[in-house]
């Protein structure tokens, strides 16, 4: 949209701030739920993909 056609309202900054706070809170809640659903030990695999030289041949 064109910013000139829709000028910013007086409380726009406050609204954006509230929405950002709500988004952060929702993300933290969803991360906590995902962590609580985990079962068992942590993954033992190394991080990332192996390089071509270090790949195991079968």
C-alpha positions in Angstrom: 0.0 0.0 0.0 1.0 3.6 -0.4 1.9 5.2 3.0 0.7 8.6 1.7 -2.8 7.3 1.1 -3.0 5.9 4.6 -1.3 8.2 7.0 -0.1 6.7 10.3 -2.5 7.1 13.2 -1.6 8.6 16.6 -1.7 5.2 18.4 0.0 3.2 15.7 3.3 2.9 17.6 1.6 1.7 20.7 -0.4 -0.9 18.7 2.7 -2.2 17.0 4.4 -2.4 20.4 1.5 -4.4 21.9 1.4 -6.7 18.9 5.1 -7.3 19.1 4.8 -8.1 22.8 1.9 -10.5 22.2 3.8 -12.2 19.4 6.9 -12.7 21.7 4.7 -14.1 24.5 3.0 -16.5 22.1 6.3 -17.7 20.7 7.7 -18.3 24.2 4.6 -20.2 25.2 4.8 -22.4 22.1 8.5 -23.1 22.7 7.8 -24.1 26.3 5.0 -26.4 25.1 7.4 -28.0 22.6 10.1 -28.5 25.2 7.6 -30.1 27.6 6.5 -32.6 24.9 10.0 -33.9 24.4 10.6 -37.4 25.7 13.9 -39.2 26.2 17.5 -38.2 26.1 18.9 -35.5 24.0 19.9 -36.3 20.4 23.5 -37.7 20.2 24.0 -36.9 16.5 26.5 -34.2 15.6 25.1 -30.9 14.5 24.8 -30.1 10.8 25.4 -32.2 7.7 28.7 -34.1 7.2 31.1 -32.8 4.6 31.7 -34.8 1.5 35.2 -35.9 2.7 33.9 -37.1 6.1 30.9 -39.1 4.9 30.9 -42.8 5.7 30.8 -45.1 2.7 28.7 -48.2 3.0 
